Amino acid sequence: MNPPAPRGRAPSRFIRGRGRGGGGYRPYFYFRRNGRVIPARGNRQPGQEAEAGTSAGAAENRLPPARGWNRPASKRGRDTNLDCSFLRPENYAAPEDGLQVQSIAVDNPKACPGWRLYFLRDTYTEDSDQAKRITAVEAHYQRNPQKYDFVRIREQGFFKLPALGIVYDEQLKKVWPRLAEDLREHPQRSLSTLAVAMHTVVINHNLDANDTSAPLEQSTLEQYVPPPTRTRKIYVRPEDFTPVELTTGISADRVDTLFSVRGIVSSVGEPTYSIAWQSFRCSRCQTEQAMRQRGSFQPRPYHCKQAQCVAKDSFVPLRSSPYTRISAKQIVRLEESSLSLIADYDSILPGEIDVELRHDLVDCVHVGQEIVVNGVLKLRDLGEDVTTATGSVAGDSNELKAYLKAASVQDARHKKREFSERDLEAIAMINAEPNSFKLLVQSLAPEVHGHELPKAACLLSLLGGGAGGVNVLLVGDPGIGKSKILQNCAQITERGSHISGKRGAQSAQRLGPTFTGRNKRVLQAGGLMTASSPGHCTLDDVDKLASKQAVLLQCMQSGEINMPLPGAFSTFLAQPSIIACANPQRGQYDEGRYLLQNIHIVPSLLKEFHLVYVLLDKPSVVRDISLTAHVRALHAGAKKRAQIAARYALKPKTSDSMCEGTFYDVRTDDDSEDNDSIMQQDYDLDKRLELQEEDAELDLLPPILIKKFLAYARQNVNPLLNEAASRSIERFFMELREGGRTGGGEDTEQSQLGSGQLLGLIHLSQARARLDLSNVVTPQHVRDVIALLTESITQTSLRAEGCGEMRRGSRKVAAAGGGGRASQLRNFVHMMQLRAVALGRRIFEFEELKEIGTRAGILTGISQLVEIANMGGHLLKKGVNMYEVVPD
């Protein structure tokens, strides 16, 4: 005997099972109801118990608890795997398909030919507010044919909708006054209204081939003419309807609303394609209907949607119907980039959010690209409810994660940063400071006392210059504050990344693009691509990234990163500015050794840095007293990072920032005989930037304000060199080249400055003018840059000696054999090669190399000469005191 049928339940049609009775019998398999496949033991919806309780009274209370897909997940029992594929969280629907509608009848009204493409459940009513809004939007499209290309919209299937073009339409405001508010609060329905209006306009303008009155061409044996197709679904891409917000502002009330975020694409997933809807035509009444397709099982209609038709089978699938839709989907991860966000990439990381791209938005972005995404904010369930032993749910243990269903994607290069009035006032106060250069330098890493010139170089690198970047390298003793300077630079850069070499191979993998994920199908951008132009990549302990120095060198030289793929070879654009630091190999910098002997960096990579500074911890009574007072005041709160006080009134720039009176007079007559050298000017920039006793009350700037000031200067100030500044740069460059040529001896081919360094000199001068918010580069700006470059050349005067094939240098080494270091190295290499040919072997011990050096006339410094030959590639170290001679 069949069990009694529960109340409030419609009869069902069994798929499999032994059921012969009424609809109340529940077999152990599956059955269909209203076009959807449901587990046989769990076909009750969450709201059906309350509805049935009002009619059945107390009898409903005796019904068993909900089971199947509607009950909490269980760790045991056969019902664990009975969930339908379309009910799983990973099988998520598109925004317009969010309603659980399994099949629809294509019954479009004449006023809206594509109504069922956008509204699955609603019925069209002519006198409703919805119909009036659609008509008003249609009229707006028709009044602005210059903004909307209907032919192109039909071909592409989407169109961009700027806010300025539709929000301020007075005629549309009368019918739909809350258009912008409805689009932000109810984006799905508002976007469908705007799209169905465009769909109607496209069809009414005779753009559909079926509506044309001209005779249709027929296919012949010589020429194939594709059959005419109906207009498919059109998507709206709204722009600038919502301001850019932070991901930290996401709350429960923002779900299902329009949200805008700006960030850098850090990873891109593989696109997936699946059929979302399949259209069928009844062979009896010719009625068209569409069914939702989910998972691997593709259901077919089991009855006709026409009320008078009793057809149960013989439904013809329509592949060319606009209601047959293939869904393309791609997941990308966005790393937030905002001026209001401070991240040091060590303890505080920038916010991240997943973005789902659909339809034409798939493959529209690439890794490392900065974009602005407008979309609908959604929550995704990452886990399941945990059920206790008694069967009750142990709290809400599901983990929800916010993600964005993209409605439009814009390139951030064409969108300027927005600054509030408060920000502009603070920027004006900084510019009105008597010496804003000193204020910004002291505010950068105030924990590091002294070393004003390296901090000034990093500050100018952050400001950038022209179309290129400025690369800075800091070398020095451990614990002197290099890492702290880099962390502060990573905090205040507009777009950047920070990689620490202390983590070894793990950090090296984060330098370039890699494939990650379970199946290695997710392309993740490395630090160089994330900080691509106009960004900065800070590399802490770059000497420890030995395995990736080739990638870094290629990026700095060509602005590209190559990545081999199976059967292909890809190239990614990456043009970041590099700010790096390195520690000496022996723990402390040895001033008696070359720069390349102190750090583990290849010579070709060292040449790509425009400014190199050596930070040494030299004992000094005056410096130690000043450092003690600085640390005491810093921890006492005297140098607090507060905003500029109101006492900084807006006033024109004085001469304290540029010191015009102390600079040399730019000659207009090129034939002047008493034209003194620029390098001999008595100008101490380091002393001007130092913190003096009268600056004890100097209010340092917070990092957030420095970041906004730098972003404003980079965005709105584009300085150009005047004639006097151009002559100053040319004069300095020619003097430096002349000094390199007249160095004497073997060093005539080596120059301290090349064309790349000349371009960096121009970019530094533009950055110095940008710091003063000046649109013209003056000789005073060039003077500060020359002081920075002169100090860098002075500190690293030996770095050129380690570069080049023969390690030419300018210093002479007093030895019994005489001659310069380059000539000694050349004779030593030549003697080693002759000895290897004579003995028939290329492996020598260190004592044998010493004997060869003695024969070459080198009596002292043989150990350093062997190391130079090893670094230059003339010797290969094979073991302890064992070397192999490389043949010429």
Phi, psi and omega in degrees: 000133181287143177292155180295148180280131176297154180284155177074021183237130180280156178296147184242161179246118187284146173265305178223163178126179185254014185288127176241355186267208183284187184290347182282343180287131184246105179285177182274004184247219185244158174215165181251144173212124179056038174083009181235147180266126186229142174302139187296330185264006181212062185256021180259130178284158182300327184267001184283333182292320180292321179293318180291332181292330180289332182262328185269342178073222185288341181295332179292333182293340180274358179289148179293158179295161182298139180228179179081220184288341184271350182266163176299151182295142181242148179275349183219159180104160184280349182279359184294324185253024182264007180290142177287153182295325183281355177262357180281149183297326184289336178271075187267149183265162176291163182304318181284346179254021184292332179288146181278070176252119186269333180206148180225151173263133182281087180237066183286138174287162181292328181291331180229092184297335181249032186300314185288349174285338186243331180235110186278324185253328187291149176256137182283129176236130188294320185267011182280165176297327179296316180295321178294321178294319179298317179296320180293321178292322175301317179296325177295317178298318182289333178282345183234063180292339180287339179269336184235113177271101187293326179294316180291325179296320179294322181287319184278327181086012177203165176207148179274141182234092176291148182291325183294335184278340186239332184291325184264019174281113186293321180292323177288329179297328181295325181269323184229078184289333183256044181295310182295319180294317179295325179291328178281322185270325180231072188291325185294313181289323180292319178294324177294322178295316179293325182285319180292330175293317177294323178300318180292320180295319180298318180288319182293341178269023175058036178271345178276136184296332181287341184263356181284147180271348180289150180293141182280141176285147179251147178288140177240179179291333181271332186221134178260128178249117181294145180292152179293144180241156177277160181292127180274181185294139181249134183251145180262136177244090183288146180225136171066029176272337180229146176287157178290131183237168177270150178291341177290344179273007179287128178221178184294328182284351179267356179293142181066026174239166180283130184227142181234135182218146179244133182191182181251135180288108182268334178207149182230128179271172180280134178294144176237148183230138179205157178276127183264317180225144177233129181264142179228152175239133178288127181288349181264308183252000178062024177278134181264137175218156182236142180237140178287138180248130181224135174068202181279338180274126181250101181289155176237157180296142176247359171201158182278146180283344177287131185295325183275350182265139182246021181292137179246346180209194181062050175261128185266123177288140181247105183281330182269004180287144176294345179273356170264111189234135174262127183262122174257136187220142178211139179251127175236155178248133185249127175262117190296137175230107183221149177287341180269006183247128177246118180228130178263002177061013177242300176255335180238118180256152177294151181293150179230149178211141177276140181237130178258122179258138180231153170058238185288346179281349179293134180064026177267355180232163177225163183295140181087357181273139177265124186226166172240121185250130171249129182195182181265127181280129182228165175243140180240136180274122183261350183219190180235161177291139178266121183261134180282177181294335180277355179096354180272156180280126182275071177075179180269090183266002179291140177259120181257137181233132180279139174215170189239126171270107189293132172256333176202152180228127180238145176284127184289346179294335181263007179239121181279154175291146179256135181239137179282169179296325178294321177295318180295324177295318179294321179295320178295324178294321178295318180292334180277357178296143178302322179225078182293331178299314179294321180297316181290322179294318179289333179282342177278115181051065181293345177292337180268112181273137182078196179055048182291324182292315174300321178293324176295323177295318177295322179295318178292328176294322177293328177284340178067186179186122178065214182268355182243173181250173180239123181260135184231138177234130178248124180236139179174185183292149177295148177080011182269349175114015180294316181295326179293322177296318180293320178297321177292324176296321178293331180289320190261358178286147182292323179212119185199180176210155182230126180233127180254126179284358180293338181271003172070232186295329179296319177288325180296326179291335181275003183281315181246178180290142180219163175259130181232186180098173182296319182253014181056044180247003181252120179272119183250130179284139176276183182295328181290323180281327177295325181262024182297164188313129009258056184253181182226137176247119179263125183244109177271130183057060181294338179292341179273355177265051186295325183289342182243014179292334177292321177295318179295320179295317179296322179294319182285332182275311186251349183072023181223157176231124179265144181221114179286137178236163177297110179076010181208172179215121185250152179230129181244139176280132179208112182230061179273162168270137187253128169239110188232163174221154182216147178257150177296152181292326185263015176091331180218140184291129180258110182290345178276357181246161178292162179297318180290341175278341179273330183237156182262075180224138180290148183299323181295326177288324180295328180293338184281350179271127181285325181230128178232125181237142177253116181259111184247147178260077182275140178291128180208129182294314181296317181292321180294320178295317178295321179293321179296317179294324180294314180295320179296316179292327181293316180282341177277350178092009181290324181258062181286149179272079179252165177289164181295135183289168183291347182289347178277091183278158178288119180209159182295157182293129177270183185273002183290329183285330184243343177053062185296327185290336183269356182273158183288159179276123182286123184283137174264342179259113183291344183265012182293132184278335183261040180277100184289158180286144179292327183293344183263007180288139181275084183221116183250097180288326180298320180291325178292331181270351180292156179273111183269176180295325180287351179263022182294331181264017181290123179275114180284154183273143175287157182300325182295325180285323176297320180297317180290323178296315179296319179295320178295317181293320180292327185277323190250350183242121177233084186286151176238151181280131173276179185293321181293319179294322179296318178294325179294317179294318180296319181295316179294319181295317181292322177296320180291320177294321179294322177294325177290327181283329183266016179293337175095156171067225187282356192261014185289336182273349185260133178236146179285340188224131177246188181294325178295320177291329176294319177295322175296326177296320177293318179295323177295321178295320177294322178293322178295321176291325178294330178295327177272007183055041181252137179272000181231132175275119183258166175300333178293323176293320179295325180299316179296320180293321178296323178296320178295315182291324179296318178296321178295318179292323180294316182290328185242043182294341181266359185290331179289341181288335179272354183259151178101168186291322185252008177056055180290147180214170183258341180276145178258142180251124181286116180217160181295326180286346180070180177087165179279171181295324180294318179292323176298317180295319180296316179295321181294317180294319180296319178294322179295319180293321177295320179294323179293323179290322182291320182273345181076021178214157183243000179264126180227149173274168183294325179294326177292324178293324176297321178294321178295322177295323178295320178293331179278000178090017179257111184260335181228158176073026182290328181295315178295324180294322178293320178295320177297318178295324178293316180290331179278355178090007178276336177232145175241125181281121183257349181175198180288115179059030178235129184226148176247131180279127179275124181293152182287000000 
